[in-house]
């Protein structure tokens, strides 16, 4: 039987996708702040009946959303990597490695792997204060190594994409490392968790989500700018 090939042009409305994602982020942040405000000001704080909306909790709605957008980033990076491989681009391997990193980050978000290392690392390194959540030490080292390895790759990007990558990374890292450290310092000094701590962690998680959404926007823009004539080839036997 003769093979028939059909081409489907990729139509990407990056602005619309990002507006939808930011709208979801806004709803999740408001839901977390409102429910935690009710918890700490009107009911017993020990009875966390609204944990499904708490940005600082695991295995709940915000966590699933964060896992999803991290994995979506990995898929976009994988698509770019495939196009780059076809073009024999020297930076194809960088896109592939980034895709794998985001797959790992997505799994970590879903399974809360790095949170499970906090206790053992705190004991091993005898940390406290800003490093109360001791995972931020290897986390900061990891981000630093990646930044050094990918610096030349970042420089080769088109200016607008380069700025978006930088802003996305800055938001995510300041949230994940900076505000995590501030939250750890606060807990270490105050012992118990209160509404102030909730606001710190809310700001932390919000910056992480915004960083990921900015990165998705950058990847979508990169696809639009770099592969305007790209299409998907479907072969029917």
SVG drawing of the C-alpha trace seen along z (x, -y; Angstrom):
<svg xmlns="http://www.w3.org/2000/svg" viewBox="-13 -41 44 43">
<polyline fill="none" stroke="black" stroke-width="0.4" points="0.0,0.0 1.3,-3.4 2.4,-5.6 0.6,-8.9 2.3,-11.8 0.4,-14.6 1.9,-17.8 0.4,-19.6 1.7,-23.1 2.4,-23.9 0.2,-26.8 1.3,-28.2 -0.4,-31.0 2.2,-31.5 0.5,-34.5 -2.8,-32.7 -1.2,-29.7 0.8,-31.8 -2.3,-33.9 -4.1,-30.7 -1.2,-29.4 -0.8,-32.7 -4.5,-32.8 -4.3,-29.3 -1.3,-30.4 -3.3,-33.5 -6.2,-31.3 -4.0,-28.9 -2.1,-31.6 -5.4,-33.3 -6.9,-30.0 -3.8,-29.3 -3.7,-32.7 -7.4,-32.8 -7.7,-29.3 -4.5,-29.6 -5.7,-33.0 -8.9,-31.3 -6.9,-28.5 -4.7,-30.8 -7.1,-33.5 -10.5,-31.8 -9.9,-28.1 -7.3,-26.0 -4.1,-26.2 -3.3,-22.6 -6.4,-21.6 -5.2,-22.1 -8.5,-21.3 -7.5,-23.3 -4.2,-21.5 -5.3,-20.7 -4.8,-24.4 -1.7,-25.1 1.2,-26.0 3.6,-24.7 2.1,-21.3 2.8,-18.2 0.6,-15.9 -2.2,-18.5 -3.6,-20.7 -0.7,-23.2 1.8,-20.4 0.1,-18.6 -0.1,-21.8 3.6,-22.5 4.5,-18.9 2.4,-19.3 4.0,-22.5 7.5,-21.2 6.8,-18.2 5.3,-20.4 8.6,-22.3 10.4,-19.0 8.2,-18.1 8.8,-21.5 12.6,-21.1 12.4,-17.6 10.6,-19.0 13.2,-21.7 15.9,-19.0 14.4,-16.9 14.3,-19.8 17.9,-20.7 19.0,-17.1 17.5,-17.2 19.4,-20.4 22.6,-19.0 22.8,-21.9 25.9,-21.9 23.7,-22.8 21.2,-19.9 22.8,-18.1 22.1,-21.1 18.4,-21.1 18.3,-17.3 20.0,-17.7 17.7,-20.5 14.7,-18.3 16.0,-15.5 16.7,-17.9 13.1,-19.1 11.8,-15.5 13.8,-14.9 12.5,-18.2 8.9,-17.1 9.4,-13.7 11.0,-15.4 8.0,-17.8 5.6,-14.9 7.4,-12.7 8.9,-15.4 12.3,-13.8 14.4,-16.8 12.2,-17.4 13.1,-13.9 16.8,-14.8 16.4,-17.8 16.7,-15.8 19.7,-13.6 21.6,-16.6 20.9,-18.8 22.3,-16.1 25.3,-15.5 26.2,-19.1 25.0,-20.4 23.2,-23.3 20.7,-25.8 19.4,-29.3 19.3,-30.1 20.4,-26.5 17.7,-25.0 16.4,-23.4 19.8,-21.9 18.9,-20.7 19.4,-24.2 23.2,-23.7 23.4,-20.9 20.6,-22.6 22.6,-25.9 25.7,-23.9 23.6,-22.1 22.2,-25.4 25.7,-26.9 27.1,-24.0 24.3,-24.1 24.7,-27.9 28.4,-27.5 27.9,-24.5 25.2,-26.3 26.6,-29.8 27.9,-29.6 24.6,-28.0 22.7,-30.9 24.9,-33.5 24.1,-32.0 20.3,-32.5 18.5,-35.4 18.5,-38.5 14.8,-38.4 14.9,-34.6 18.1,-35.1 16.4,-37.7 13.3,-35.5 15.6,-32.6 17.4,-34.8 14.2,-36.2 12.7,-32.7 15.8,-31.3 16.1,-34.3 12.5,-34.0 12.7,-30.3 16.1,-30.2 15.3,-33.2 12.1,-31.4 13.5,-27.9 16.8,-28.9 16.5,-32.5 13.1,-32.5 13.4,-28.8 16.5,-29.9 14.6,-32.9 11.7,-30.6 14.2,-28.2 15.8,-31.0 12.3,-32.1 11.4,-28.6 14.7,-28.1 14.3,-31.3 10.6,-31.0 10.2,-27.2 6.5,-27.1 4.9,-27.7 2.6,-30.8 0.9,-32.9 4.0,-34.9 5.8,-31.8 2.9,-30.8 3.3,-34.2 7.0,-33.5 6.4,-30.1 3.6,-31.4 5.9,-34.0 8.5,-31.3 6.1,-28.9 4.6,-31.8 8.0,-32.8 8.8,-29.2 5.5,-28.9 6.0,-32.3 9.6,-31.2 8.3,-28.0 5.6,-29.8 8.1,-32.4 10.3,-29.6 7.4,-28.0 6.7,-31.3 10.4,-31.6 10.3,-28.1 7.1,-28.7 8.5,-32.0 11.7,-30.2 9.6,-27.6 7.7,-30.4 10.8,-32.4 13.0,-29.4 10.6,-27.0 8.1,-29.2 8.1,-26.9 8.3,-23.7 5.7,-21.0 5.0,-17.6 5.2,-14.8 2.6,-12.1 3.1,-8.9 0.1,-6.7 0.7,-3.1"/>
</svg>
